[in-house]
Amino acid sequence: MLASRADMDLERFESMKRYVGFDEAAAIRLRLFHPLAEPSFVEVVDDFYETIRQHPDASAAVTGGPPQVERLKRTLVQWLHSLLLGPHDEAYLAAHSRIGKVHVRINLPQQFMFTAMNRMRGGLVQIATEQIDGDSERASTVLAVHQMLDLELAIMLDTYREHWMDRVRVNERLATIGQLAASIGHELRNPLGIVQSSLFLIDQRKQKLGLTDDVLEKHHQRINAQVDACGRTISSLLDLARETPPRRTHLRALDLAESAIAGMNIPSEVAVRLTIPDDLTLFVDGSQLRQVLLNLFGNAVQALSQGGTIALSAKRIVGGVEFILADDGPGISDDVADRVFEVLFTTRATGTGLGLALCRKIVRAHHGELELLRTQGGASFRIWLPDEGDLGAH
């Protein structure tokens, strides 16, 4: 079963429940309140988005126009159902943490998230005040609403905190890499260029003299391959250190996948299976996304040293397109799973620790997501890319 890690773990979530006093009795109160509140959900949600609309800095985060707002409203209504009905367990935590990631991804300023959440709180409390008879029952329900929304704010704030801690860590590493790349990139490219030119001239000289030697040819190819590898490493360093906005075009997802596979040297013992609809299209930088797939395919091939299968599927989901690239290799252990996207982190003796970090940077530049999914076997990566009219909105 696939699952992504919630930013706040279950133990901390349970600790926060105890801190605010939310218990099973409070959960029951919310479930009993649900049928009274449900008829007003749309009104509460409309007020929520009207509050955002009135603030330019907040509304700027909603870039997809009325169609996107309608989709987000439906999502928020579902959130209200979940808020009151529960169960407030690990699955609830994971789902609501993803909502916090939405706020982070669309760059919704934290203060506006706070204000908008407060409007939701006010709307629910008003409904409880108007709909519930009996002072004691009304007070208990209002308290349960406050407790649950306090927990929601804790989840949201934890997501922002994790985001900024990640950004600080990444920026520190990128700053170091940028300095390194700027100082030695040019110096390395020059001698590598000379080596490549010399290899070409040697090859021309061999042909002119009519020399044929299998051993010499083998070493010639090995030198060429290693020079190319060095060039790719330098390019990856420079790409990580600089900002390169995507140059988007419309293309077929299947064409992108087949182009990446064509650029790979996939051993005969490794099978590749594609499940991508012919009519599935993307609005992306084809060169950059091809590089992402090349890196992911490359990692999968290396994991399948004894052979196996790599499966790449793609489908349209609400708000965008989702790719899943999975292999049936040994997988990624839990003790390093949370670090695979860190710059310079690698588990391979000959790895650079640049590939997955660069992949995530490219996908995020497309306002998308790249994550490692937890699986029973093998490794699975999920790429999510937003629709053209909904960029950065989910």
PLY file of the C-alpha trace (Angstrom):
ply
format ascii 1.0
element vertex 394
property float x
property float y
property float z
element edge 393
property int vertex1
property int vertex2
end_header
0.00 0.00 0.00
1.34 3.43 -0.95
1.50 6.23 1.57
3.31 9.50 1.90
4.78 10.79 5.10
2.79 13.40 6.97
4.85 16.36 8.17
3.54 15.99 11.72
3.84 12.39 12.89
1.01 10.57 14.67
2.70 10.69 18.06
2.94 14.49 17.95
-0.64 14.71 16.70
-1.89 12.64 19.64
0.18 14.78 21.98
-1.45 17.93 20.55
-4.90 16.37 21.07
-4.12 15.84 24.72
-2.74 19.38 25.00
-5.93 21.02 23.69
-8.16 18.54 25.51
-9.68 16.90 22.42
-10.93 13.43 23.35
-13.50 10.90 22.15
-16.31 12.86 23.82
-15.33 15.92 21.77
-15.21 13.80 18.61
-18.73 12.56 19.31
-19.90 16.15 19.78
-18.54 17.06 16.36
-20.25 14.08 14.72
-23.56 15.06 16.30
-23.00 18.64 15.14
-22.37 17.58 11.53
-26.01 17.25 10.35
-26.79 20.67 11.85
-23.80 22.34 10.21
-23.82 20.61 6.82
-26.60 22.77 5.25
-24.41 25.86 5.88
-21.12 24.45 4.58
-21.38 26.23 1.22
-22.11 29.55 2.92
-19.11 29.12 5.25
-16.83 28.24 2.33
-18.06 31.18 0.25
-17.24 33.50 3.15
-13.79 31.90 3.41
-12.93 32.65 -0.23
-14.54 36.10 -0.11
-12.13 36.89 2.73
-9.19 35.79 0.58
-10.52 37.68 -2.46
-10.59 40.97 -0.56
-6.84 40.82 0.13
-4.64 41.24 -2.99
-1.64 39.44 -1.46
-3.81 36.46 -0.56
-5.89 36.34 -3.74
-2.70 36.50 -5.83
-2.02 32.92 -4.72
-5.20 31.76 -6.48
-4.07 31.97 -10.08
-6.55 29.73 -11.88
-9.55 32.07 -11.92
-13.18 31.07 -11.22
-12.81 27.40 -12.32
-10.01 26.88 -9.84
-11.93 28.64 -7.07
-14.90 26.35 -7.64
-12.67 23.28 -7.40
-11.06 24.60 -4.23
-14.47 25.32 -2.74
-15.55 21.72 -3.32
-12.34 20.55 -1.68
-12.98 22.79 1.31
-16.52 21.45 1.71
-15.04 17.95 1.81
-12.56 19.20 4.40
-15.45 20.40 6.59
-17.12 17.00 6.35
-13.86 15.34 7.40
-13.26 17.90 10.16
-16.53 17.08 11.89
-16.97 13.40 11.04
-13.42 12.17 11.56
-12.08 9.71 12.42
-9.24 11.92 13.57
-6.56 9.29 13.05
-3.35 8.84 11.07
-5.15 8.93 7.71
-6.86 12.18 8.76
-3.49 13.67 9.72
-1.93 12.71 6.38
-4.84 14.11 4.35
-5.00 17.40 6.26
-1.22 17.82 6.14
-1.51 17.71 2.35
-3.91 20.67 2.56
-1.22 22.56 4.44
1.21 21.73 1.65
-1.22 23.31 -0.81
-1.03 26.60 1.10
2.75 26.40 1.07
2.97 25.51 -2.61
0.74 28.33 -3.82
2.65 30.76 -1.59
-0.39 31.73 0.48
1.06 34.07 3.13
0.86 32.46 6.54
-1.00 35.39 8.08
-3.79 35.06 5.53
-4.08 31.33 6.19
-4.51 32.24 9.86
-7.14 34.91 9.13
-9.10 32.72 6.72
-9.09 29.82 9.18
-10.46 32.19 11.78
-13.36 33.01 9.45
-14.11 29.29 9.26
-14.00 29.10 13.03
-16.40 32.01 13.37
-18.81 30.49 10.86
-18.94 27.11 12.63
-19.30 28.67 16.07
-22.16 30.85 14.82
-23.95 27.80 13.42
-23.55 25.96 16.72
-24.82 28.97 18.65
-27.90 29.27 16.46
-28.73 25.60 15.95
-28.04 23.90 19.30
-30.50 24.15 22.18
-29.32 23.91 25.76
-26.48 25.93 27.21
-24.38 22.93 28.26
-24.64 21.09 24.94
-24.02 24.28 23.00
-20.94 25.16 25.08
-19.52 21.62 24.74
-19.95 21.68 20.96
-18.38 25.13 20.60
-15.44 23.96 22.71
-15.00 20.87 20.53
-15.03 23.08 17.41
-12.35 25.33 18.91
-10.24 22.33 19.90
-10.42 20.74 16.46
-9.61 23.98 14.66
-6.70 24.57 17.02
-5.42 21.15 15.95
-5.90 22.11 12.31
-3.86 25.27 12.82
-1.14 23.21 14.47
-1.04 20.93 11.41
-0.94 23.91 9.04
1.74 25.74 11.00
3.82 22.59 11.24
3.68 22.31 7.45
4.92 25.90 7.07
7.65 25.24 9.64
8.84 22.10 7.83
8.79 23.97 4.54
10.95 26.80 5.78
13.36 24.46 7.55
13.71 22.52 4.28
14.24 25.76 2.37
16.96 26.87 4.80
18.75 23.53 4.53
18.47 23.45 0.75
19.55 27.08 0.36
22.59 26.53 2.54
23.64 23.58 0.43
22.86 25.35 -2.84
24.88 28.36 -1.74
27.87 26.10 -1.14
27.32 24.33 -4.44
26.89 27.62 -6.26
30.20 28.90 -4.96
31.89 25.63 -5.89
30.34 25.51 -9.36
31.16 29.15 -10.10
34.77 28.78 -8.99
35.73 25.51 -10.67
33.09 24.90 -13.35
34.85 26.96 -15.96
38.26 25.59 -14.98
37.03 21.99 -15.36
35.18 22.54 -18.63
38.28 23.83 -20.39
40.51 20.76 -19.78
37.56 18.43 -20.45
36.97 20.19 -23.74
40.66 19.72 -24.64
40.45 16.01 -23.78
37.36 15.63 -26.00
39.03 17.49 -28.87
42.16 15.36 -28.51
40.11 12.16 -28.55
38.43 13.32 -31.74
41.78 14.14 -33.38
43.23 10.79 -32.30
40.26 9.04 -33.86
40.74 11.01 -37.09
44.46 10.18 -37.11
43.73 6.46 -36.65
41.37 6.48 -39.58
43.86 8.35 -41.77
46.63 5.87 -40.95
44.28 2.92 -41.29
44.98 1.73 -37.74
42.58 -0.75 -36.16
43.11 -2.05 -32.63
40.25 -3.41 -30.50
42.03 -2.73 -27.21
42.82 0.85 -28.22
39.23 1.38 -29.36
37.88 0.04 -26.05
39.99 2.44 -24.02
39.13 5.28 -26.38
35.41 4.69 -25.71
35.99 4.39 -21.95
37.79 7.74 -21.84
35.02 9.34 -23.89
32.34 7.95 -21.57
34.10 9.23 -18.46
34.60 12.69 -19.97
30.87 12.78 -20.75
30.10 11.74 -17.16
32.27 14.56 -15.82
30.51 17.02 -18.10
27.10 15.89 -16.86
28.20 16.30 -13.24
29.37 19.85 -13.90
26.12 20.64 -15.70
24.10 19.26 -12.77
26.06 21.40 -10.34
25.43 24.51 -12.41
21.74 23.65 -12.90
21.26 23.26 -9.15
22.96 26.57 -8.45
20.99 28.69 -10.93
17.34 29.39 -11.55
16.10 28.28 -14.97
12.37 28.97 -15.44
10.56 26.31 -17.48
9.96 27.11 -21.16
6.58 25.43 -21.48
5.10 23.87 -24.57
2.27 21.42 -25.18
3.41 17.83 -25.69
2.14 14.28 -25.36
3.08 12.51 -22.14
3.78 9.32 -24.10
6.23 11.13 -26.40
8.06 12.52 -23.37
8.36 9.07 -21.79
9.50 7.39 -25.01
12.08 10.14 -25.59
13.53 9.54 -22.12
13.68 5.78 -22.67
15.37 6.29 -26.04
18.07 8.30 -24.26
18.79 5.46 -21.84
21.11 2.50 -22.23
18.70 0.01 -20.67
20.11 -3.53 -20.29
18.25 -6.37 -21.97
17.47 -7.98 -18.61
15.48 -4.89 -17.54
11.94 -4.64 -18.91
10.18 -1.28 -19.25
6.39 -1.13 -19.14
4.50 2.05 -20.08
0.86 2.70 -19.20
0.18 6.16 -20.62
-2.94 7.18 -22.59
-2.22 8.32 -26.16
-4.22 11.53 -25.70
-2.68 12.60 -22.38
-1.01 15.99 -22.87
1.22 18.18 -20.71
2.15 21.86 -20.60
5.76 21.64 -19.50
9.37 22.26 -20.41
9.99 19.05 -22.35
13.78 19.20 -21.99
13.64 19.66 -18.23
10.98 16.98 -17.64
12.88 14.58 -19.88
15.88 15.10 -17.59
13.72 14.21 -14.58
12.59 10.96 -16.20
16.14 10.16 -17.32
17.40 10.50 -13.75
14.57 8.41 -12.31
15.00 5.73 -14.98
18.75 5.77 -14.39
18.33 5.19 -10.66
15.87 2.37 -11.32
18.22 0.67 -13.81
21.06 0.82 -11.29
18.80 -0.70 -8.63
17.96 -3.59 -10.98
21.50 -4.91 -11.37
20.14 -8.46 -11.51
17.29 -7.53 -13.85
13.65 -6.70 -13.26
10.89 -4.37 -14.39
10.44 -0.60 -14.46
6.83 0.56 -14.79
5.91 4.11 -15.73
2.23 5.06 -15.66
0.51 8.40 -16.11
-3.07 9.55 -15.78
-5.10 12.68 -15.39
-6.35 13.38 -11.88
-8.18 16.34 -10.39
-6.09 19.45 -11.05
-3.31 17.87 -13.06
-1.40 14.82 -14.30
0.18 12.15 -12.12
3.14 9.95 -13.08
4.20 6.90 -11.07
7.60 5.39 -11.83
8.15 2.14 -9.95
10.72 -0.66 -10.04
10.75 -4.08 -8.41
14.28 -3.76 -7.08
15.45 -3.86 -3.45
13.77 -0.54 -2.62
14.91 2.30 -0.38
15.28 1.65 3.33
13.24 3.69 5.80
16.34 5.08 7.50
17.37 6.99 4.35
13.98 7.50 2.64
13.52 10.97 4.10
16.93 12.11 2.81
16.90 10.97 -0.82
16.15 14.48 -2.13
18.90 16.17 -0.12
21.66 17.77 -2.16
24.88 15.71 -2.06
23.22 12.79 -0.23
23.77 9.44 -1.92
23.84 5.78 -0.91
25.98 4.74 -3.88
29.78 4.66 -3.75
29.98 6.38 -7.13
26.93 8.63 -6.76
27.05 12.42 -6.66
23.85 13.11 -4.71
22.74 15.60 -7.34
20.20 13.71 -9.46
17.12 13.56 -7.24
17.76 17.03 -5.82
17.81 18.43 -9.35
14.68 16.44 -10.25
12.74 17.91 -7.36
13.95 21.42 -8.19
12.73 21.03 -11.79
9.34 19.66 -10.75
8.86 22.41 -8.17
9.74 25.00 -10.82
6.73 23.56 -12.68
4.66 24.10 -9.48
4.40 20.35 -9.14
5.37 17.67 -6.64
7.98 14.91 -6.63
7.86 12.44 -3.77
9.06 9.00 -2.81
6.13 6.72 -2.05
6.33 4.13 0.70
5.86 0.67 -0.81
6.12 -2.93 0.29
8.82 -3.63 -2.29
10.90 -1.75 -4.83
11.02 2.02 -5.17
8.16 4.20 -6.40
8.30 7.90 -7.23
5.27 10.10 -7.86
5.40 13.18 -10.09
2.39 15.50 -10.04
2.12 18.38 -12.53
-0.71 20.94 -12.44
-3.05 21.65 -15.34
-2.18 24.56 -17.63
-5.00 26.74 -16.28
-4.23 25.82 -12.68
-0.47 26.31 -12.37
0.71 26.56 -8.80
-2.79 26.15 -7.44
-2.71 22.71 -5.88
0 1
1 2
2 3
3 4
4 5
5 6
6 7
7 8
8 9
9 10
10 11
11 12
12 13
13 14
14 15
15 16
16 17
17 18
18 19
19 20
20 21
21 22
22 23
23 24
24 25
25 26
26 27
27 28
28 29
29 30
30 31
31 32
32 33
33 34
34 35
35 36
36 37
37 38
38 39
39 40
40 41
41 42
42 43
43 44
44 45
45 46
46 47
47 48
48 49
49 50
50 51
51 52
52 53
53 54
54 55
55 56
56 57
57 58
58 59
59 60
60 61
61 62
62 63
63 64
64 65
65 66
66 67
67 68
68 69
69 70
70 71
71 72
72 73
73 74
74 75
75 76
76 77
77 78
78 79
79 80
80 81
81 82
82 83
83 84
84 85
85 86
86 87
87 88
88 89
89 90
90 91
91 92
92 93
93 94
94 95
95 96
96 97
97 98
98 99
99 100
100 101
101 102
102 103
103 104
104 105
105 106
106 107
107 108
108 109
109 110
110 111
111 112
112 113
113 114
114 115
115 116
116 117
117 118
118 119
119 120
120 121
121 122
122 123
123 124
124 125
125 126
126 127
127 128
128 129
129 130
130 131
131 132
132 133
133 134
134 135
135 136
136 137
137 138
138 139
139 140
140 141
141 142
142 143
143 144
144 145
145 146
146 147
147 148
148 149
149 150
150 151
151 152
152 153
153 154
154 155
155 156
156 157
157 158
158 159
159 160
160 161
161 162
162 163
163 164
164 165
165 166
166 167
167 168
168 169
169 170
170 171
171 172
172 173
173 174
174 175
175 176
176 177
177 178
178 179
179 180
180 181
181 182
182 183
183 184
184 185
185 186
186 187
187 188
188 189
189 190
190 191
191 192
192 193
193 194
194 195
195 196
196 197
197 198
198 199
199 200
200 201
201 202
202 203
203 204
204 205
205 206
206 207
207 208
208 209
209 210
210 211
211 212
212 213
213 214
214 215
215 216
216 217
217 218
218 219
219 220
220 221
221 222
222 223
223 224
224 225
225 226
226 227
227 228
228 229
229 230
230 231
231 232
232 233
233 234
234 235
235 236
236 237
237 238
238 239
239 240
240 241
241 242
242 243
243 244
244 245
245 246
246 247
247 248
248 249
249 250
250 251
251 252
252 253
253 254
254 255
255 256
256 257
257 258
258 259
259 260
260 261
261 262
262 263
263 264
264 265
265 266
266 267
267 268
268 269
269 270
270 271
271 272
272 273
273 274
274 275
275 276
276 277
277 278
278 279
279 280
280 281
281 282
282 283
283 284
284 285
285 286
286 287
287 288
288 289
289 290
290 291
291 292
292 293
293 294
294 295
295 296
296 297
297 298
298 299
299 300
300 301
301 302
302 303
303 304
304 305
305 306
306 307
307 308
308 309
309 310
310 311
311 312
312 313
313 314
314 315
315 316
316 317
317 318
318 319
319 320
320 321
321 322
322 323
323 324
324 325
325 326
326 327
327 328
328 329
329 330
330 331
331 332
332 333
333 334
334 335
335 336
336 337
337 338
338 339
339 340
340 341
341 342
342 343
343 344
344 345
345 346
346 347
347 348
348 349
349 350
350 351
351 352
352 353
353 354
354 355
355 356
356 357
357 358
358 359
359 360
360 361
361 362
362 363
363 364
364 365
365 366
366 367
367 368
368 369
369 370
370 371
371 372
372 373
373 374
374 375
375 376
376 377
377 378
378 379
379 380
380 381
381 382
382 383
383 384
384 385
385 386
386 387
387 388
388 389
389 390
390 391
391 392
392 393
